[in-house]
Every structure is written in C-alpha cells, then in structure tokens.
C-alpha cells in the first residue's frame, strides 16, 4: 500500500482495531501515525495518539522500533501532547528489550516531580507500568512517591491549596493499582 492510500485509510476514521490490523500488514502505518501524532494539528494528533495507544496495548512490538520518534512528543510545546507521550512510552515497556526507556527515564522522574497537576497525574498513572516492567526502578519510584504529601502544585504562580492531599490521593490510586496487579499475578500462578 502506498503512503497516499494509508493516509486515505486514516481519513476514514475507522475503529482503532482496524488500524491495529493495518499496522500489522502495512509497515508504513505506524511511522505515518507517529508523524500525525507529532503534528501541530491537535485534533489529528490526539486521534493518532489514541490509535497508537491502542496499538501499543495490543501489539507493542509494532511501535517499539519507533520508540525514539514517539519520545519526540515529549518536546512538543503542547503540554497535553507531551504528557500523553508518556502513555505511549510506558505501554512499550513490556517490549523494551533494548532498554530504550533509559534515554527518557530522568525526564519521567521530572514529570513525577512536576508542579503541574495534569503532568503529575499522568506520570503517576504511567508509573504503574514503570513499576511493573522496570524492577530496578521500583525503589526510586516508591521513594519519590512517598514524599507526595510535600508536593506543591501551581497554576501560574499561585499555589493550589491542599496540593499535598491531591498528590497523596493520586499516589494512593497508584498503590492500589500495584496491589491489584500483584494480586492478579499471584492468582494466575
């Protein structure tokens, strides 16, 4: 299939499952989705992010070779796009045989220390995958998250009241998800 034909398929806005199947057949699908994801057109970028996220869930091996290109989303001026890049990256961790996460790891910890509530929240959500798939990062993650009560969030230059409580609640959700994962793993063995 030619590039133009794949773009025509994208214009159809079929279900995500369709594009996951297309990606397994047509090698250009994933790089073209990443190109759209990195574009300044937020509506299209958001659509591509959702499709890529689905592909990362069902077959991360299709996206993993393009890890470095996905990671470029972290540099995007659009905070939502940059933050959502963590969702894609952390869904690739089960297949991170080349330890590519190492190249963005410190940036991930910066996101966990973010003074922006949305960035912190997404990083906390993504921390579950890091905890599960990167055993050597578990201690550092827990050390950072233990200090959540001291966390301060800001909107502009104004501190959000009860920042520590907001952070603690998010960390509690992280801990519950980890415990659920461990319980499932124990029940399956």
N, C-alpha and C positions, 0 to 999 in steps of 0.2 A: 504494500500500500504506500502511496506517495504521501509526502507531507501535507499537500493540499487536501487529500482525501481524509487524512486523520483530523485536520482542522475542521473539515465539513462534519465529521462524526461528532466533534466537540460541540459544534453549533446546535446539534440536535438535542443536547442536554438530556441524554438518556440516563437511566439509573446508574448508580456507581458500580453495580455489579457488571454492567455491560462494559464499562471502561476497564475494569479489572481483567475481564476476559480478553479485551482488545490488547491490553498491555502484555498479556502472556503470549499473544500471537504476533504483535507488531512491535518490533524493537524500538521504534521511534516514539511510541506513545508516551512513555514515562519522561524522556527528556523534553518533549513538547509540553507536557503538563507542567513540568518544573519551570519551563520558560514562561508559561502563563502565570504560574504561581508567583514568580519574581517580578511580574509586570506591575506597573503603577496603577493599572485599572483595578481598583479594589474589588468590584463585583466579580470580575472574571478570576482574579487572584484567589478570592475566597472560595469560589466554585472549585477551582483547581486544587486548592488546599484540601477541601473536603473529599474530593476524588482520590487524591494522593494518600490522604489519611486512611481511607478505606483500603486502598491497595496495600499500604503498609501493614494493615491489620491482617489481611487475608493471605498476602504473599510478599513479605518484606524483601525477599531476595530480588524482586524485580526493581526495587527502588534503591537498595543498598549500594550498588555500583555508582550511584549518583549522589552519594552522601555529601560530598564536598559542595556540590551545586545546591542541594537542599539547604545546607548550612549557610549559604549566602543570604538566605532570608533573614538571618539574624542581623544583617547590616541594613535592612530596609528601614527607611525613615518612618514608615507606617508602623507604629507600635503594635497594632493588632497582628499584622502580618509577621512581624519579627517574633512576637510572643508565640504565635501559633506554629512557628517553625519548630519550637520545642516539641510540640505534639508529634510532628513527623519524625524528628530525630530520635526521640525516645521510643517510638514504635519500631525503629530499625535496630534497637539494641539487642534483641534476641539473635540477630544475624551478624552482629559486629565482630566477625572473626578477625578482622584486620585492626581492631581496636581504634577505629576512627573517632570514637567519642572523645578520646584523649585530646584531640585538636580543639574541641569546644567545651571541654569539661570545666575549665575555670570560668568561662562565660556563664555556664549553667549555675555555678555557685554564686556568681554575681547576681543572677536572676533571683535566686533564693534569698539573697540579701537586699533585694530591690525595695526601694521606698515607695514604689508604685503598687497599689493593691492588686491590680489585674495581673501584672507581671509576676508578683509573688505567688498569687493564686494558681496561675498556670504552671509555674515552676513546681509548686507543691504537688499539683496533680501529676506532673511528669516525673516527679521524684520517686513515685511508686515503681515505675519501670526501671529507673536507675538502680534503686534498691534491690529489685528482683534480679536484674541482669548483670549488675556490676558489683559483685560481692565485696571487692576490695574498696568500694566507695561507701559501704554501709555505715561504717563508724563516722566518717566525716559528715555524711548526711545527717545522721542522728545528732551529732554534736552541734551542727548548725541549727537544726530544728528544735533542739532542747532550749535554745535561747529565744524562742519565739515570743515569749512574754515581754521581752525587752524591745521587740521590733517596733519601729515607728514608721507609719505611713504618712505621706503628704499628698495634698492636692495643691499644686503650685508650691508656694512656700508655707502653706498652712498645714500644721499637723492635724491629722484626723484623730478625734477623740477616741479613746479605747482601742488604739492601734494594736496593743499587745493582746487584747482579748480577741480581736479579729484574727490575728495571726495564730493564736492558740487554737481557735476553732478550726482553722484550716489544717493545722498540724494534726489535730485530733482525727480529722477525716483521713489524712494520710495514714496515721497509725491504724485506724480501723481497716483500711483497705489492705494494709500489710498483713494484719492479723487474719483477715478473711482469706487472703492468698495462701498464707501458711496453713490455715485450717483445711482449705481445699486440697493443697498439696499433700498433707498428711492423710486425708481421707482417700485420696487417689492411690496412695502407695500401699 
